[in-house]
């Protein structure tokens, strides 16, 4: 329950950040732009995929499997 609440709060914070950054005149980079820039380089693609795999295995799989 606690982990689900933390993920929900992280998701809401991400959506809020994206909305704040996409308004006109914002000096901050949005998460979409940041991931787009990172995805252009082959080394950062590998790092992003490795991080996604690590997070998927160690967080989602562990906390969503009923015991």
N, C-alpha and C positions, 0 to 999 in steps of 0.2 A: 504494500500500500504506500509506504513512504517513498519507495523508489519511483513508483508511478507518479506520485505527486511531484517529485523532483523533475521528472522528465516533462510533465505537463507545464510546470513553471518555466523550464528551459525553452520549451516550444513557444510559449506565450511571449517570453522575453525576446526570442528570435524574430517573431512576427512584429513585435513592437519596434525592435531595432530596424528592421527592414522598412517599416512604414515611416519611421522618423528619418531615415537616410534618403528615402525616395522623394521626399517633399522638396520643393524648389528652393535652391540656395543652401542646401545642407552641406557642410564642409566634410562630413564623414562618408566613408565608403560603405556601401551596403554589402550584405553577405553574398548576394548574388553576383555583384561585381568582383568581389574578392575571390570567390570560387571560380569565376570565369577567367580571371587572370591566372590563378594557380593552375587551372586545367590546361592552359596553353603549353606549359613546359613538361616534357616527358618525366623528369625526375619528380616534380611535384605531383604528377598524376599517380606515380607509384606510391608516394607518401600518402596521398589522400585515400587511395584504395586500401593501403595497409591500415590506416587509421580507421576507416569505415569497417573493415573486416574485424579489427581488434574490438572496436566498440560494439559491433553487432554480436560478436561471440561472447564477450565478457559481461555485457550488460543485458541485452535483450534476451539472449538464450538462457542465461542464469536466472533471471528474475521473472520470466514468463512461463517457465516449465513448472507445472504443479507438482508439489512434493507430497 
